[in-house]
Amino acid sequence: MRAVVQRVGSARVLVDDEVVGELALSDGDQGLLVLVGATHADTVEQSHALADKIWRLRILDGPDGTASSAADLGAPLLVVSQFTLYANTEKGRRPSWSAAAPGAVAAPLVDAVVEHLRVAGASVATGRFGAHMQVESVNDGPVTILLEV
């Protein structure tokens, strides 16, 4: 599984001009926008490992300038499914999506990431799997990390 994790000052997802997921942040607070992709061989165990990495990743500004995690601060997350993380661009100019898991495989894995984060105590908003989404965010830093498990 792959995830792109961005430290953000704000983020939301719209489907058909309706907000379906949003981070509730006060001015100056930080949260995480997490784009998650799955491939054919990924497992629920990998979903849990990815969720643990995301939750404990020390990329937020903590007290006294320390590097802190969402777990340390109780920072909210917005998780959005993103099959395009498995684009293959080695040949030509048109990406191949063959490495991305089909929806029937990927949706439960993305759901497992979200559920594992929630069980850990995270406040998690989501996009809508399979929908055409508009993702708006204000990257803070900017800080963008690619995770793989």
N, C-alpha and C positions, 0 to 999 in steps of 0.2 A: 504494500500500500504506500501511497505517497500523500503528502500534505504540503501545501504552501501556507505558512503561518506568517501573518502580518500583524505587527503591533499597530493599533489604530486608535485614533481619538474619537472616531465615529464610524459606523457601518450599518447598512441596511440592505435588504433584498426586496425587490418589487417583482410581482407577477401581474401582468395586465393592469399596471398602474396602481396596484394594491400592495401595501407593505405587508409582507408575510413573515419577515424576521428582522429584528432590529436590536442593536446593543443599547441598553439604557445606561448611558454614561453622563456624568456631570462634567462641567467644564474642567479640563485639565486631567481628567481620569483617562485611563488606558484600558483597552480590552484587546481581544484577539479575533481577527478574521481568519478563518481556517477553511481553505479549499481542499477537499478530500477526493482522491481518485483511487479506484481499485482496478486490479488486473485479474485475469482468469484464475490464477492459482492462489489468490489471497484467502486468508482464513479469518474466522472470528477471533482467534488468538492474536493474530496480527493487528486486528482492529483494536483490541484491548491494549496491546503494546504501543500502538500509535497514540491512542487516547492518553495513556500514561505519559508518554514523551511530551505531548502537547501541554498537558496540565501542569507538568513540572519544569517546562522549558523556561529558563531564567532570562527573559528578554524584556521584562517590564521594569519601570523605574520604581524601586521600593523606597522605604523610608531612609533618609540620610544618604540617598544616592546609590544604595545597594541594588544589585541586579536581583530581581525577584521573579517568581513564577506566578501564573494565574492562581495556582493553589495557595501560594503564600498570601496573596492579596484578596482572594475571592473575586478576581476580575472576571467579567462575563466574556462569553465566546459566541461567535456567530459562525456556524458550520454550514458550508455550502458544498453539495456534491459537484464534482468537476471532472468528468471523464476525459477532458482535453489534457489533463496532466500526463496522460499516456500517449500523447501524439508522437508519431515517429516522423521526423522530418529529414531523415538521412538522404532520401532520394527525391529529386524534383522540388517543386514548390507547393505541392498539395499534401498536407499531412495525412498520414494513415492513422486510423483509430483502431486498428485490429488488436492492439495490445490492451485496450480498455475492456473491462468486463461488461457484459451486457447488463441491462437494468435488473433483470431477475437475479443476477449474482451480486451486482454492486449495491443495490438499494439496501439489502439486509446488512451488508458490511458497513456502509455509512451510518445506518441506524445503530449498529453495534458501537461505533465510535461515540455517537451522541449519547447513547444510554450509559456507556461506561463512564463518560465524563460526568453525567448527571449523578450516577451512583457515587462518584468520588466527591460530589458536593458542588459541582460547577453549575452556574446559571448558563444555560445553552439555548440560544435561538437558532433557527434553521431556515434554510431556503426550502424550496419545494422540488423534490427529486423529479427529474425528467421535464420540468417546465422550462420555458424560455424565461430566464431571469435577468433582471438588471441589478447588478451589484454595485452599490455606491460605498465608497470608503474614503477616509482621510487617513493615509498612512502616517504614523508618528515616528519620525526619526530621519529618514525612513528605515524601518527594520523589516526585512523579509527573509524568512528561513525556509529552506526545502528540507523536509524530513522524509525518510524512507525506512520501512521496516520489512 
